[in-house]
Amino acid sequence: MQMINDNLSAKDFLNYAYCPRIIYFMHVLKIPQETTKKEFKGREKYDEFKSKSRRTKIIKDFPKFKKIYNTRLESKEHGFQTLTDCIIFDDSKKEAYPIQAKYSFKPRKVYITQRYQLMFEGVLIEDTFKLKVPFGFIKFLKSNSLVKVDLSNKQEIFAIADEIRNIIKNEEIPEMTPYKKRCVDCCYKKICWGL
């Protein structure tokens, strides 16, 4: 059994939102998750985003703000860790804003997994840099679109963390996602459907 104080990553929150059973397979049964072709392509496009955004403005309203990339953040207090794509700092307001680069077109609405990832990063940025994080951004690389996401309700992250840790601690398989389309690309579907 995994120790309850092990750090949770942003990927744990994304996996939980996608299907809670992924947490069980990864942390209880210790079956590693395969990296998909989409993830490899996303990493390649992130490198391109990083290179271009160093030279140009990501956000027109923030032309001269400091940006940092690939920053590992960890909170011992919350038991969280992640690697951020980009953080922009507004020193005059004592605020910071996480930016996620996604290799996709802008959806009709921001997916819950994307919102969780930004909220998670917001908590870690506040804890690490002692700055406010009122909102974040998602850069959709295929459509060259930027979406601002309100991060005022970051408390939701702590409730989800409790649910993830309960799955690990109790070693009980949770219900699978009600969205069967998600099962099609899941690397655990053969195991999951056999239960």
N, CA and C of each residue as an Amber inpcrd file, in Angstrom:
protein
   585
   0.8450000  -1.1960000   0.0000000   0.0000000   0.0000000   0.0000000
   0.8820000   1.2490000   0.0000000   0.4840000   2.2450000  -0.8090000
   1.2320000   3.5040000  -0.8420000   0.9890000   4.2680000   0.4590000
   2.0370000   4.9010000   0.9560000   1.8870000   5.7160000   2.1630000
   0.9940000   6.8980000   1.8620000   0.1560000   7.2690000   2.8030000
  -0.8420000   8.3080000   2.5890000  -0.2150000   9.6900000   2.4360000
   1.0280000   9.8750000   2.8930000   1.6250000  11.2070000   2.7910000
   2.4730000  11.3710000   1.5240000   2.4530000  10.4000000   0.6060000
   3.1530000  10.5670000  -0.6680000   2.5560000  11.7440000  -1.4140000
   3.4110000  12.4610000  -2.1430000   2.9340000  13.6050000  -2.9060000
   2.0060000  13.1790000  -4.0330000   0.9470000  13.9480000  -4.2280000
   0.0780000  13.7830000  -5.3830000   0.5660000  14.7390000  -6.4570000
   0.4470000  14.3230000  -7.7100000   0.8700000  15.1580000  -8.8280000
  -0.3550000  15.6790000  -9.5720000  -0.1100000  16.6340000 -10.4660000
  -1.1940000  17.1490000 -11.3050000  -1.8020000  16.0070000 -12.1180000
  -0.9590000  15.0580000 -12.5380000  -1.4470000  13.9240000 -13.3260000
  -2.4550000  13.0920000 -12.5300000  -2.2600000  12.9740000 -11.2160000
  -3.2300000  12.2480000 -10.3870000  -4.6130000  12.9120000 -10.4560000
  -4.6320000  14.2260000 -10.4310000  -5.9040000  14.9550000 -10.4930000
  -6.5490000  14.8230000 -11.8700000  -5.7330000  14.8660000 -12.9200000
  -6.2550000  14.6870000 -14.2730000  -6.8210000  13.2800000 -14.4360000
  -6.0610000  12.2910000 -13.9590000  -6.5240000  10.9100000 -14.0540000
  -7.8040000  10.6870000 -13.2620000  -7.8780000  11.2470000 -12.0640000
  -9.0740000  11.0910000 -11.2420000 -10.2910000  11.6870000 -11.9500000
 -10.1270000  12.8690000 -12.5380000 -11.2440000  13.5190000 -13.2310000
 -11.6530000  12.7150000 -14.4640000 -10.6860000  12.0830000 -15.1080000
 -10.9750000  11.2860000 -16.3020000 -11.6980000  10.0030000 -15.9170000
 -11.1160000   9.2880000 -14.9410000 -11.7550000   8.0790000 -14.3900000
 -11.0610000   7.7090000 -13.0870000 -11.7820000   7.6560000 -11.9640000
 -11.1560000   7.3490000 -10.6690000 -10.4410000   6.0050000 -10.6160000
 -10.8290000   5.0860000 -11.4940000 -10.1750000   3.7680000 -11.4770000
  -8.6960000   3.8460000 -11.8700000  -8.3180000   4.8580000 -12.6300000
  -6.9160000   4.9940000 -13.0280000  -6.0410000   5.1560000 -11.7800000
  -6.5370000   5.8650000 -10.7850000  -5.8110000   6.0280000  -9.5180000
  -5.5790000   4.6620000  -8.8750000  -6.6140000   3.8290000  -8.8730000
  -6.5070000   2.4890000  -8.2930000  -5.4600000   1.6530000  -9.0340000
  -5.5090000   1.6480000 -10.3640000  -4.5730000   0.8360000 -11.1430000
  -3.1340000   1.3130000 -10.9520000  -2.9350000   2.6290000 -10.9000000
  -1.5770000   3.1650000 -10.7940000  -0.9960000   3.0440000  -9.3880000
  -1.7860000   3.4210000  -8.3820000  -1.2390000   3.5450000  -7.0240000
  -1.4600000   2.3250000  -6.1330000  -2.4980000   1.5740000  -6.3950000
  -2.7630000   0.3880000  -5.5640000  -2.1770000  -0.8620000  -6.2340000
  -2.5270000  -1.0740000  -7.5100000  -2.0120000  -2.2420000  -8.2210000
  -0.6250000  -2.0010000  -8.8140000  -0.1770000  -0.7280000  -8.8310000
   1.1640000  -0.3530000  -9.3320000   1.3820000  -0.7400000 -10.7950000
   0.3480000  -0.5920000 -11.6150000   0.4620000  -0.8490000 -13.0490000
   0.7540000   0.4960000 -13.7120000   1.9310000   0.6410000 -14.3280000
   2.2730000   1.9460000 -14.9120000   1.3730000   2.3030000 -16.0860000
   1.1890000   3.5990000 -16.2470000   0.3690000   4.1160000 -17.3390000
   1.2570000   4.3230000 -18.5620000   0.7920000   3.8800000 -19.7260000
   1.5660000   4.0560000 -20.9590000   1.4800000   5.4970000 -21.4330000
   2.5630000   5.9790000 -22.0380000   2.5560000   7.3020000 -22.6550000
   1.9620000   7.1750000 -24.0500000   0.9710000   8.0140000 -24.3490000
   0.2870000   7.9400000 -25.6380000   1.0170000   8.7670000 -26.7010000
   0.6880000   8.5040000 -27.9700000   1.2520000   9.2890000 -29.0720000
   0.8980000  10.7650000 -28.9100000  -0.3040000  11.0320000 -28.4280000
  -0.7530000  12.4110000 -28.2270000   0.1310000  13.1250000 -27.1930000
   0.5250000  12.3940000 -26.1330000   1.3820000  12.9950000 -25.1110000
   2.7680000  13.3030000 -25.6670000   3.3210000  12.3870000 -26.4890000
   4.6310000  12.6410000 -27.1070000   4.5660000  13.8690000 -28.0110000
   3.4910000  13.9590000 -28.8130000   3.3290000  15.0990000 -29.7150000
   3.1640000  16.3830000 -28.9070000   2.4230000  16.3160000 -27.8010000
   2.2280000  17.4760000 -26.9410000   3.5330000  17.9850000 -26.3630000
   4.4200000  17.0810000 -25.9750000   5.7270000  17.4780000 -25.4250000
   6.5670000  18.1880000 -26.4880000   6.5030000  17.6590000 -27.7070000
   7.2440000  18.2710000 -28.8130000   6.7210000  19.6920000 -29.0750000
   5.4080000  19.8550000 -29.0880000   4.8080000  21.1670000 -29.3500000
   5.0360000  22.1240000 -28.1820000   5.1440000  21.5820000 -26.9630000
   5.4410000  22.4530000 -25.8200000   6.8120000  23.1000000 -25.9830000
   7.7900000  22.3310000 -26.4490000   9.1290000  22.8900000 -26.6700000
   9.0770000  24.0380000 -27.6750000   8.2410000  23.8680000 -28.6910000
   8.0590000  24.9240000 -29.6950000   7.3910000  26.1560000 -29.0560000
   6.3700000  25.9250000 -28.2250000   5.6790000  27.0180000 -27.5200000
   6.6600000  27.7880000 -26.6430000   7.4860000  27.0650000 -25.9090000
   8.4470000  27.6960000 -25.0060000   9.4210000  28.5710000 -25.7820000
   9.9150000  28.0530000 -26.8830000  10.8640000  28.7960000 -27.6980000
  10.2400000  30.0750000 -28.2560000   9.0390000  29.9680000 -28.8100000
   8.3730000  31.1370000 -29.3980000   7.9630000  32.1510000 -28.3440000
   7.4620000  31.6840000 -27.2030000   6.9340000  32.6110000 -26.1960000
   8.0400000  33.3490000 -25.4470000   9.2550000  32.8480000 -25.5060000
  10.3770000  33.5970000 -24.9210000  10.6410000  34.8750000 -25.7250000
  10.3770000  34.7980000 -27.0380000  10.6620000  35.9350000 -27.9130000
   9.4590000  36.8430000 -28.1290000   8.2540000  36.3060000 -27.9340000
   7.0520000  37.0950000 -28.2230000   6.1430000  37.1690000 -27.0070000
   5.0930000  37.9510000 -27.1300000   4.1250000  38.0900000 -26.0390000
   3.1680000  36.9060000 -26.0700000   2.9820000  36.2750000 -24.9220000
   1.9630000  35.2210000 -24.8310000   0.6100000  35.9040000 -24.6310000
   0.6190000  36.8970000 -23.7560000  -0.6040000  37.6150000 -23.4070000
  -0.3540000  39.0960000 -23.6680000  -1.1400000  39.6730000 -24.5490000
  -0.9010000  41.0640000 -24.9630000  -0.9130000  42.0380000 -23.7960000
  -1.7430000  41.7800000 -22.7940000  -1.8240000  42.6910000 -21.6340000
  -0.6020000  42.5760000 -20.7200000   0.1850000  41.5100000 -20.8690000
   1.3440000  41.2840000 -19.9970000   2.6360000  41.2460000 -20.8170000
   2.9590000  42.2900000 -21.5590000   4.0860000  42.1940000 -22.4940000
   5.4590000  42.0590000 -21.8460000   5.6580000  42.6470000 -20.6740000
   7.0110000  42.6730000 -20.1080000   7.1250000  41.9400000 -18.7800000
   6.1310000  41.1290000 -18.4610000   6.1860000  40.4230000 -17.1910000
   7.1720000  39.2620000 -17.2660000   7.7810000  38.9620000 -16.1440000
   8.7340000  37.8470000 -16.0370000   8.0000000  36.5290000 -16.2650000
   8.6440000  35.6100000 -17.0040000   8.0930000  34.2850000 -17.2700000
   9.1390000  33.2470000 -16.8670000   8.6870000  32.1660000 -16.2690000
   9.5720000  31.0380000 -16.0100000   8.9160000  29.7690000 -16.5520000
   9.7630000  28.8340000 -17.0000000   9.2780000  27.6200000 -17.6490000
   9.7830000  26.3800000 -16.9130000   9.0410000  25.2630000 -17.1310000
   9.4840000  23.9470000 -16.5990000   9.8930000  24.0420000 -15.1390000
   9.0710000  24.6630000 -14.3340000   9.4120000  24.8460000 -12.9280000
   8.7810000  23.7510000 -12.0840000   9.6170000  23.0390000 -11.3350000
   9.1090000  22.0010000 -10.4340000   8.6770000  22.6530000  -9.1320000
   7.4360000  22.4230000  -8.7550000   6.8920000  22.9780000  -7.5170000
   6.4910000  21.8320000  -6.5940000   6.7140000  22.0350000  -5.2980000
   6.3510000  21.0140000  -4.3130000   5.8610000  21.6980000  -3.0460000
   4.7960000  21.1550000  -2.4690000   4.2930000  21.6400000  -1.1920000
   4.2850000  20.4780000  -0.2100000   5.1470000  20.5460000   0.7850000
   5.1640000  19.5030000   1.8230000   3.8940000  19.5880000   2.6630000
   3.4050000  20.8080000   2.8580000   2.1940000  21.0100000   3.6610000
   0.9920000  20.2900000   3.0500000   0.8330000  20.3980000   1.7310000
  -0.3290000  19.7920000   1.0690000  -0.0230000  18.4220000   0.4690000
   1.2680000  18.0740000   0.3510000   1.6210000  16.8040000  -0.2730000
   1.3700000  16.8210000  -1.7710000   1.6850000  17.9520000  -2.4210000
   1.4880000  18.1130000  -3.8600000   2.8260000  18.3830000  -4.5350000
   2.9210000  17.9860000  -5.8060000   4.0830000  18.3480000  -6.6190000
   3.6670000  18.3810000  -8.0840000   4.3380000  19.2230000  -8.8640000
   4.0600000  19.2830000 -10.2920000   5.2100000  19.9600000 -11.0200000
   5.1660000  19.8750000 -12.3350000   6.0830000  20.5920000 -13.2090000
   5.2120000  21.5000000 -14.0680000   5.3980000  22.8120000 -13.9480000
   4.5470000  23.7580000 -14.6730000   5.0780000  24.0000000 -16.0810000
   4.1740000  24.3400000 -16.9960000   4.5920000  24.7370000 -18.3420000
   5.2050000  26.1330000 -18.3000000   4.4670000  27.0810000 -17.7290000
   4.9150000  28.4750000 -17.7010000   4.1930000  29.2070000 -16.5740000
   4.8880000  30.1200000 -15.9200000   4.2770000  30.9950000 -14.9100000
   4.6740000  32.4240000 -15.2600000   3.6990000  33.3120000 -15.2570000
   3.9500000  34.7410000 -15.4860000   3.7740000  35.4550000 -14.1570000
   4.6620000  36.3950000 -13.8610000   4.6410000  37.1320000 -12.5920000
   4.3270000  38.6100000 -12.8220000   3.3350000  39.1040000 -12.0740000
   3.0330000  40.5450000 -12.0500000   3.4670000  41.0500000 -10.6740000
   4.6910000  41.5420000 -10.5850000   5.2440000  41.9750000  -9.3000000
   4.4770000  43.1450000  -8.6990000   3.9310000  44.0270000  -9.5360000
   3.2270000  45.2000000  -9.0240000   1.9600000  44.8180000  -8.2660000
   1.2960000  43.7280000  -8.6890000   0.0700000  43.2730000  -8.0090000
   0.3290000  42.1460000  -7.0280000   1.5750000  41.6530000  -6.9890000
   1.9260000  40.4840000  -6.1710000   1.0470000  39.2830000  -6.5610000
   0.9770000  39.0760000  -7.8750000   0.1950000  37.9760000  -8.4330000
   1.0450000  37.1750000  -9.4180000   0.6110000  35.9370000  -9.6420000
   1.2340000  35.0800000 -10.6470000   0.1260000  34.3150000 -11.3660000
   0.4180000  33.8730000 -12.5830000  -0.5990000  33.2340000 -13.4190000
   0.0050000  32.0210000 -14.1340000  -0.5010000  30.8250000 -13.8410000
  -0.0050000  29.6470000 -14.5610000  -0.5570000  29.6250000 -15.9910000
   0.2540000  29.1260000 -16.9140000  -0.1820000  28.9580000 -18.2950000
   0.0970000  27.5180000 -18.7030000  -0.9180000  26.8610000 -19.2060000
  -0.7790000  25.5110000 -19.7410000  -0.7710000  25.5830000 -21.2590000
   0.1320000  24.8870000 -21.9070000   0.1590000  24.7780000 -23.3650000
  -0.4580000  23.4310000 -23.7350000  -1.5210000  23.4690000 -24.5300000
  -2.2130000  22.2430000 -24.9320000  -2.1430000  22.0850000 -26.4480000
  -1.6910000  20.9270000 -26.8860000  -1.6120000  20.6620000 -28.3140000
  -2.9850000  20.1890000 -28.8050000  -3.8970000  21.1540000 -28.9170000
  -5.2580000  20.8680000 -29.3790000  -5.9030000  22.1730000 -29.8230000
  -7.0960000  22.0380000 -30.4060000  -7.8860000  23.2130000 -30.7520000
  -8.6550000  23.6620000 -29.5130000  -9.0250000  24.9280000 -29.4860000
  -9.8170000  25.4530000 -28.3740000 -11.1860000  24.7570000 -28.3620000
 -11.5510000  24.1310000 -27.2330000 -12.8660000  23.4780000 -27.1570000
 -13.9630000  24.5160000 -26.9170000 -15.2100000  24.0690000 -27.0210000
 -16.3280000  24.9940000 -26.7580000 -16.2910000  25.5090000 -25.3290000
 -15.8600000  24.6510000 -24.4150000 -15.6600000  25.0810000 -23.0280000
 -14.4530000  24.3510000 -22.4650000 -13.8580000  24.9430000 -21.4550000
 -12.6720000  24.3650000 -20.8320000 -13.0660000  23.0600000 -20.1320000
 -12.3060000  22.0000000 -20.3940000 -12.5800000  20.7100000 -19.7560000
 -12.2480000  20.7760000 -18.2720000 -12.9450000  19.9660000 -17.5000000
 -12.7290000  19.9470000 -16.0490000 -11.2940000  19.5410000 -15.7150000
 -10.7060000  18.6400000 -16.5110000  -9.3250000  18.2180000 -16.2620000
  -8.3610000  19.4020000 -16.4140000  -8.6220000  20.2520000 -17.4020000
  -7.7770000  21.4280000 -17.6280000  -7.9250000  22.4270000 -16.4830000
  -9.1470000  22.5910000 -16.0110000  -9.3930000  23.5150000 -14.8950000
  -8.7330000  22.9930000 -13.6200000  -8.8490000  21.6820000 -13.3600000
  -8.2030000  21.0910000 -12.1800000  -6.6900000  21.3020000 -12.2240000
  -6.0920000  21.1010000 -13.4040000  -4.6470000  21.2510000 -13.5120000
  -4.2220000  22.6810000 -13.1830000  -4.9570000  23.6650000 -13.6900000
  -4.6250000  25.0630000 -13.3870000  -4.8560000  25.3830000 -11.9060000
  -5.9460000  24.8610000 -11.3290000  -6.2030000  25.1090000  -9.9010000
  -5.1010000  24.4910000  -9.0530000  -4.6930000  23.2870000  -9.4070000
  -3.6280000  22.5810000  -8.7010000  -2.3360000  23.3980000  -8.7430000
  -1.9910000  23.8710000  -9.9410000  -0.7940000  24.6990000 -10.0820000
  -0.9440000  26.0010000  -9.2960000  -2.1540000  26.5800000  -9.3010000
  -2.4010000  27.8080000  -8.5400000  -2.1160000  27.6300000  -7.0560000
  -2.5540000  26.5070000  -6.4930000  -2.2980000  26.2110000  -5.0730000
  -0.7920000  26.1440000  -4.8160000  -0.0740000  25.4500000  -5.6920000
   1.3730000  25.2960000  -5.5090000   2.1220000  26.6170000  -5.7020000
   1.6840000  27.4380000  -6.6360000   2.3200000  28.7440000  -6.8510000
   2.1050000  29.6270000  -5.6330000   0.8780000  29.6450000  -5.1040000
   0.6040000  30.4460000  -3.8970000   1.4620000  29.9820000  -2.7280000
   1.5890000  28.6760000  -2.5830000   2.3570000  28.1120000  -1.4770000
   3.8610000  28.3830000  -1.6360000   4.3650000  28.2720000  -2.8530000
   5.8010000  28.4220000  -3.1150000   6.2580000  29.8790000  -3.1330000
   5.5210000  30.7040000  -3.8680000   5.9590000  32.0870000  -4.0900000
   5.2600000  33.1060000  -3.1950000   4.2480000  32.6510000  -2.4280000
   3.4770000  33.5430000  -1.5380000   2.8590000  34.7020000  -2.3280000
   2.3090000  34.3720000  -3.4860000   1.6290000  35.3370000  -4.3370000
   0.1980000  34.8830000  -4.5700000  -0.6890000  35.8140000  -4.9040000
  -2.0690000  35.4640000  -5.2380000  -2.1170000  34.9260000  -6.6660000
  -3.0240000  33.9680000  -6.8890000  -3.2200000  33.3990000  -8.2210000
  -4.7260000  33.4290000  -8.5120000  -5.2380000  34.5890000  -8.9760000
  -6.6790000  34.7090000  -9.1950000  -7.1810000  34.0200000 -10.4600000
  -6.3020000  33.8340000 -11.4280000  -6.6860000  33.1800000 -12.6760000
  -5.4450000  32.6090000 -13.3510000  -5.6890000  31.7780000 -14.3570000
  -4.6220000  31.2010000 -15.1570000  -5.0580000  31.1930000 -16.6060000
  -4.2180000  30.6440000 -17.4640000  -4.5010000  30.6430000 -18.8970000
  -4.1890000  29.2800000 -19.5010000  -4.9060000  28.9870000 -20.5950000
  -4.5980000  27.8130000 -21.4130000  -4.3460000  28.3110000 -22.8270000
  -3.1920000  27.9460000 -23.3680000  -2.8500000  28.2750000 -24.7530000
  -3.1040000  27.0330000 -25.5820000  -4.1060000  27.1150000 -26.4790000
  -4.4340000  26.0040000 -27.3700000  -3.6230000  26.1940000 -28.6510000
  -2.6110000  25.3560000 -28.8220000  -1.6110000  25.5820000 -29.8550000
  -2.1370000  25.3800000 -31.2700000  -3.0460000  24.4330000 -31.4860000
  -3.5330000  24.1750000 -32.8460000  -4.3670000  25.3370000 -33.3800000
  -5.0990000  26.0160000 -32.5100000  -5.9230000  27.1490000 -32.9580000
  -5.3080000  28.4850000 -32.5780000  -4.1330000  28.4450000 -31.9370000
  -3.4550000  29.6630000 -31.4690000  -4.4040000  30.5370000 -30.6370000
  -5.1720000  29.8880000 -29.7580000  -6.1570000  30.5790000 -28.9230000
  -5.6950000  30.5900000 -27.4780000  -6.0710000  31.6380000 -26.7720000
  -5.7440000  31.7670000 -25.3540000  -7.0390000  31.9240000 -24.5740000
  -7.2100000  31.1080000 -23.5200000  -8.4110000  31.1660000 -22.6930000
  -8.0130000  31.4870000 -21.2600000  -8.6910000  32.4640000 -20.6760000
  -8.4780000  32.8330000 -19.2710000  -9.4170000  32.0010000 -18.4020000
  -8.8960000  31.4350000 -17.3120000  -9.6830000  30.5520000 -16.4410000
  -9.6660000  31.1060000 -15.0160000 -10.8450000  31.3210000 -14.4520000
 -10.9850000  31.8120000 -13.0750000 -10.5230000  30.7240000 -12.1010000
  -9.6330000  31.0910000 -11.1790000  -9.1140000  30.1280000 -10.1990000
  -9.4520000  30.5370000  -8.7740000 -10.5590000  31.2320000  -8.6010000
 -10.8950000  31.7400000  -7.2660000 -11.3450000  30.6360000  -6.3080000
 -11.7940000  29.4860000  -6.8240000 -12.2800000  28.4130000  -5.9480000
 -11.3080000  27.2390000  -5.9180000 -10.0900000  27.4990000  -5.4760000
  -9.0740000  26.4390000  -5.4430000  -9.3090000  25.4320000  -4.3140000
 -10.2330000  25.7110000  -3.3960000 -10.5030000  24.7810000  -2.2880000
 -11.0120000  23.4370000  -2.7910000 -11.6050000  23.4370000  -3.9730000
 -12.1100000  22.2050000  -4.5730000 -11.0000000  21.1510000  -4.7020000
  -9.7890000  21.6180000  -4.9180000  -8.6370000  20.7170000  -5.0870000
  -8.4090000  19.8670000  -3.8370000  -8.6230000  20.4360000  -2.6670000
  -8.3500000  19.6970000  -1.4240000  -9.3700000  18.5760000  -1.2050000
 -10.6190000  18.8050000  -1.6100000 -11.6410000  17.7610000  -1.5050000
 -11.3090000  16.6020000  -2.4490000 -10.8400000  16.9260000  -3.6490000
 -10.4560000  15.8870000  -4.6100000  -9.2350000  15.1230000  -4.1030000
  -8.2770000  15.8330000  -3.5130000  -7.0910000  15.1780000  -2.9480000
  -7.5030000  14.1550000  -1.8940000  -8.4790000  14.5000000  -1.0650000
  -8.9670000  13.5550000  -0.0450000  -9.5630000  12.3070000  -0.6990000
 -10.3280000  12.4930000  -1.7830000 -10.9350000  11.3530000  -2.4720000
  -9.8610000  10.4470000  -3.0900000  -8.8420000  11.0560000  -3.6960000
  -7.7480000  10.2750000  -4.2900000  -7.0200000   9.4970000  -3.2020000
  -6.7090000  10.1540000  -2.1060000  -5.9740000   9.4870000  -1.0180000
  -6.8120000   8.3840000  -0.3790000  -8.1300000   8.5410000  -0.3440000
  -8.9950000   7.4830000   0.1980000  -8.9680000   6.2330000  -0.6810000
  -8.9350000   6.4100000  -1.9990000  -8.8380000   5.2590000  -2.9110000
  -7.5470000   4.4950000  -2.6110000  -6.4550000   5.2370000  -2.4650000
  -5.1470000   4.6150000  -2.2200000  -5.1030000   3.9570000  -0.8390000
  -5.5690000   4.6530000   0.1610000  -5.5140000   4.1520000   1.5380000
  -6.4000000   2.9160000   1.7340000  -7.6190000   2.9730000   1.2030000
  -8.5780000   1.8850000   1.4200000  -8.3990000   0.7230000   0.4450000
  -7.6260000   0.9580000  -0.6220000  -7.3660000  -0.0690000  -1.6310000
  -8.6520000  -0.6860000  -2.1780000  -9.6690000   0.1460000  -2.3460000
 -10.9450000  -0.3180000  -2.8960000 -11.1260000   0.2810000  -4.2780000
 -11.4860000  -0.5620000  -5.2340000 -11.6520000  -0.0760000  -6.5960000
 -12.9130000   0.7960000  -6.6800000 -12.7790000   2.0220000  -7.1930000
 -13.9480000   2.8950000  -7.2960000 -14.7880000   2.5630000  -8.5270000
 -15.9440000   3.1850000  -8.6330000 -16.7670000   3.0420000  -9.8290000
 -16.0100000   3.6130000 -11.0160000 -16.2280000   3.0360000 -12.1860000
 -15.5880000   3.5790000 -13.3840000 -16.3500000   4.8220000 -13.8570000
 -15.7320000   5.5670000 -14.7480000 -16.3770000   6.7580000 -15.2830000
 -17.6930000   6.3910000 -15.9620000 -18.7060000   7.2420000 -15.8520000
 -19.9580000   6.9670000 -16.5600000 -19.8550000   7.2690000 -18.0680000
 -18.7440000   7.9150000 -18.4850000 -18.5570000   8.3050000 -19.8770000
 -17.7880000   7.2090000 -20.6110000 -18.4920000   6.3100000 -21.2400000
 -17.8860000   5.1180000 -21.8500000 -16.9190000   5.4550000 -22.9800000
 -17.0690000   6.6090000 -23.6230000 -16.1490000   6.9960000 -24.6950000
 -14.7220000   7.1420000 -24.1650000 -14.5840000   7.4690000 -22.8900000
 -13.2480000   7.6180000 -22.3020000 -12.5160000   6.2760000 -22.2160000
 -13.2800000   5.1950000 -22.1530000 -12.6790000   3.8660000 -22.0120000
 -11.9600000   3.4260000 -23.2820000 -12.3560000   3.9560000 -24.4240000
 -11.8240000   3.5060000 -25.7120000 -10.3030000   3.6410000 -25.7740000
  -9.7730000   4.7870000 -25.3310000  -8.3320000   5.0320000 -25.4070000
  -7.5840000   4.6920000 -24.1130000  -8.2550000   4.2030000 -23.1080000
  -7.6230000   3.9530000 -21.8130000  -6.7250000   2.7130000 -21.8760000
  -5.4940000   2.8570000 -21.3710000  -4.5490000   1.7280000 -21.3940000
  -4.9480000   0.6230000 -20.4060000  -5.9060000   0.9040000 -19.5130000
  -6.3340000  -0.0990000 -18.5210000  -7.6390000  -0.7960000 -18.8950000
  -8.1840000  -0.5170000 -20.0850000  -9.5460000  -0.9970000 -20.3840000
  -9.6820000  -2.5230000 -20.3190000  -8.6590000  -3.2620000 -20.7660000
  -8.7660000  -4.7360000 -20.7440000  -8.8500000  -5.2520000 -19.3130000
  -8.0470000  -4.6750000 -18.4450000  -8.0730000  -5.0690000 -17.0270000
  -9.3860000  -4.6410000 -16.3950000  -9.7590000  -3.4070000 -16.6660000
 -10.9450000  -2.7970000 -16.0360000 -12.2120000  -3.5470000 -16.4180000
 -12.3680000  -3.8110000 -17.7060000 -13.5770000  -4.4820000 -18.1670000
 -13.6310000  -5.9300000 -17.7110000 -12.4830000  -6.4990000 -17.3210000
 -12.4510000  -7.8830000 -16.8430000 -12.8210000  -8.0100000 -15.3630000
 -12.9590000  -6.8710000 -14.6810000 -13.2820000  -6.9360000 -13.2570000
 -14.7650000  -7.1500000 -13.0230000
